[in-house]
Amino acid sequence: MDKVVNGTVYLVGAGPGDPELLTLKAHRLLLHCGALVYDSLLPQQLVNLTSNNCERHFVGKKRGCHSVPQSSTNEILVELAKRHKCVVRLKGGDPFVFGRGGEEAAYLRQCGVEVKIVPGITSGIAAPAYAGIPVTHRLAGSSVTFVTGHEEVEKRHSTVNWRSLANSTDSLIIYMGLHNIRHIGEELIGGGLLYSTPAAVIQQGTTEAQRYFVTVLGKLADLTETEHILAPSIIVIGKIVAFQVEDCAPTPGMADIPIMLYE
């Protein structure tokens, strides 16, 4: 569809939580955008980068509590693009990794709005890294799969075949899987993964509140309950966990260092 709106919407990845992992391009857009539409779990320092004249809209979602429906978010972006030349849609991690960025981009283009994508560091890579776990390793297999665990157990037809994944990849990085981790673990073991397969869970990765635990697949669900693990968390399953190098990550969320690289 031909462009019919003068403004451009930038779908921007904010990174996994540590504000210093923001890209230079994202930083520049935040400094100069006329409107900002942003999600939950983003560092306040990033929102504060926008000018006093910037029009801000919070559209964050949490499990079981959707403050703004996705359809309304789409409409907000179109309306803002009619009034502002530069609109930043700031999303946690990377906008195209389990973040509905593809849906938003398609809707905006259908409405004649120009869209630009600014990638961000996804938590599935960054959270394990800050815990010292490499997502790939020459000695731990040649494949890694990123998968969402955000599905209801009651669904008649799951879009994720966990038993098949147990035999088709060397390592699993699971987003939003905490709620269903017991079901996921049972399915993976049922599909052939060993009870003793190395596993880790990383809560609030790359932030000052980060904490992580290393265990085995068969004990993972019990650990998340006894340790009161909360979302957002990344789950890592596979031999790569055994290659963890502890105490090698930078200090997360160094809030005392101002994020003002250039004007």
C-alpha positions, -999 to 999 in steps of 0.1 A, spaced: 0 0 0 13 35 -8 23 57 20 -5 80 31 8 92 64 37 117 67 52 103 99 74 72 103 71 46 131 103 31 143 99 -3 159 128 -2 183 143 -29 204 152 -16 239 174 -46 248 170 -71 276 169 -48 307 203 -33 313 199 2 299 235 3 287 227 -24 262 207 0 241 220 5 206 233 38 193 206 41 167 179 35 193 195 61 216 194 87 188 158 81 180 147 84 216 164 117 219 146 132 189 113 114 186 80 133 188 61 105 203 69 73 223 48 42 227 64 18 252 59 -15 270 63 -29 305 96 -39 320 116 -12 302 143 7 321 129 41 331 162 56 321 153 49 285 119 66 287 136 96 303 158 100 273 129 115 254 124 153 254 99 171 276 78 177 245 76 141 236 41 126 237 44 94 257 20 64 257 23 34 280 8 2 265 25 -24 286 10 -59 290 14 -84 318 2 -119 321 -35 -119 330 -37 -81 329 -36 -64 295 -38 -27 301 -41 -19 264 -54 -44 238 -31 -50 209 -57 -36 185 -57 -3 204 -19 -1 204 -20 -5 166 -45 24 163 -25 46 186 6 42 164 -14 51 133 -28 82 149 5 93 163 21 89 128 -4 114 115 8 141 139 45 133 144 73 128 119 91 104 142 73 79 164 92 54 184 75 21 194 99 9 221 97 -29 228 118 -50 252 145 -71 237 142 -73 199 109 -62 182 108 -92 160 116 -119 187 83 -129 204 72 -93 206 45 -89 180 67 -66 161 59 -84 129 21 -79 135 25 -42 142 47 -36 112 22 -54 89 -7 -34 103 11 -1 99 20 -8 63 -16 -17 55 -26 17 69 -1 35 47 24 42 75 61 40 68 79 16 92 115 12 101 129 -17 122 157 -11 147 169 -44 161 177 -49 198 196 -74 219 172 -102 227 170 -116 263 174 -151 250 210 -144 242 218 -116 268 204 -132 299 224 -165 296 255 -144 287 252 -123 319 249 -156 338 280 -169 320 262 -194 298 271 -194 261 242 -201 239 264 -219 215 296 -238 221 318 -259 198 318 -288 223 281 -287 232 264 -293 199 257 -273 167 222 -261 171 201 -239 194 164 -233 193 146 -202 206 110 -210 216 81 -194 235 66 -213 264 37 -189 267 9 -213 259 -20 -226 280 -17 -263 289 -54 -267 282 -50 -258 245 -62 -287 223 -35 -282 197 -2 -267 210 18 -248 184 50 -261 200 57 -298 198 80 -302 228 85 -339 223 97 -333 188 121 -305 200 136 -329 225 151 -348 195 157 -320 170 179 -295 187 210 -295 210 199 -266 232 167 -248 241 162 -212 250 127 -208 263 110 -174 266 79 -169 288 79 -205 299 78 -202 336 41 -207 340 42 -239 320 76 -252 330 63 -284 347 43 -294 316 72 -284 293 97 -305 313 75 -335 313 70 -333 276 107 -329 269 115 -359 291 87 -378 274 103 -369 241 137 -384 250 157 -358 270 173 -372 300 162 -363 335 198 -352 341 200 -328 312 216 -296 324 192 -267 329 192 -231 341 166 -204 349 176 -167 348 152 -142 364 153 -106 354 184 -112 333 209 -83 328 193 -61 355 204 -54 391 178 -78 403 192 -107 382 195 -141 398 199 -175 383 200 -212 393 216 -242 376 200 -276 380 189 -305 359 157 -308 337 140 -332 361 143 -308 390 137 -276 372 100 -272 379 104 -279 416 133 -254 418 113 -226 402 86 -231 429 109 -235 460 131 -205 449 100 -184 440 112 -176 406 92 -149 389 87 -136 354 104 -124 334 127 -154 332 147 -172 306 151 -209 307 181 -227 292 181 -265 286 210 -284 272 247 -292 274 256 -255 270 246 -250 306 275 -272 317 299 -248 300 289 -219 322 318 -195 331 308 -177 363 316 -141 373 324 -130 337 295 -107 331 296 -69 336 276 -53 365 240 -51 352 220 -19 353 247 6 362 222 33 369 248 58 382 263 61 347 243 86 326 232 74 292 240 105 272 264 95 244 256 124 221 230 150 213 
